[in-house]
Amino acid sequence: MSATQKVQQHPAFIQAQDKANHYVSQLDKELAKYPALIQFEQRTQIPKSYAFIGAVGLLIILHGINAFASPVSNLVGWGIPAYLSVKALESPGHNDDIQWLTYWIVFGFFNFLESFALRIVLYYLPWYFAFKTVFILWLQLPNTRGAETLYGHVVRPVFANVSRSAAAQPQPSVSADSLRERVATANHD
């Protein structure tokens, strides 16, 4: 009996293989909810669960190569949400519209803040784009409702404070008569 056969017959290996098969079948059930993945599987004859695992593995590898980390992170933040946003706009209900509109507001706010401090953050946090990708996935997933949470606790209060302070400042009254008086006063000085 070869070493490979001994390993394959070991109870721990068999148990790990059974557990992996169980998780792959669970993933396949979840991915069966998406018609695009079913069509992909029919066209390519590659099981959708294996294609998904391969795509995630590729993203992880590309994250490890520093030059690809930023584009991959931005692709994760834009690609799937853009597709699902278009799909939400075409659907008759409005609940999914709210999910993706909230996502885009939070994602845009985050990218705006990131544009100011990216070099500093990259200096102190070398795996920033990996963390950013996980954060973006947290924002996107309907189970976590991260975009709604962040919108309610951060973005909305910031915009409420900005609009309150803008409304509290007295607006100068400008009329044609007041402008004539200002011009006349300026000409005499």
Sequence and secondary structure as in RCSB ss.txt:
>XXXX:A:sequence
MSATQKVQQHPAFIQAQDKANHYVSQLDKELAKYPALIQFEQRTQIPKSYAFIGAVGLLIILHGINAFASPVSNL
VGWGIPAYLSVKALESPGHNDDIQWLTYWIVFGFFNFLESFALRIVLYYLPWYFAFKTVFILWLQLPNTRGAETL
YGHVVRPVFANVSRSAAAQPQPSVSADSLRERVATANHD
>XXXX:A:secstr
  HHHHHHHSHHHHHHHHHHHHHHHHHHHHHTT HHHHHHHHHH   HHHHHHHHHHHHHHHHHSHHHHHHHHHH
HHHHHHHHHHHHHHHSS SHHHHHHHHHHHHHHHHHHHHHHHHHHHHHH TTHHHHHHHHHHHHH TTTTHHHHH
IIIIIHHHHHHHHHHHHHS      HHHHHHHHHHHHH 
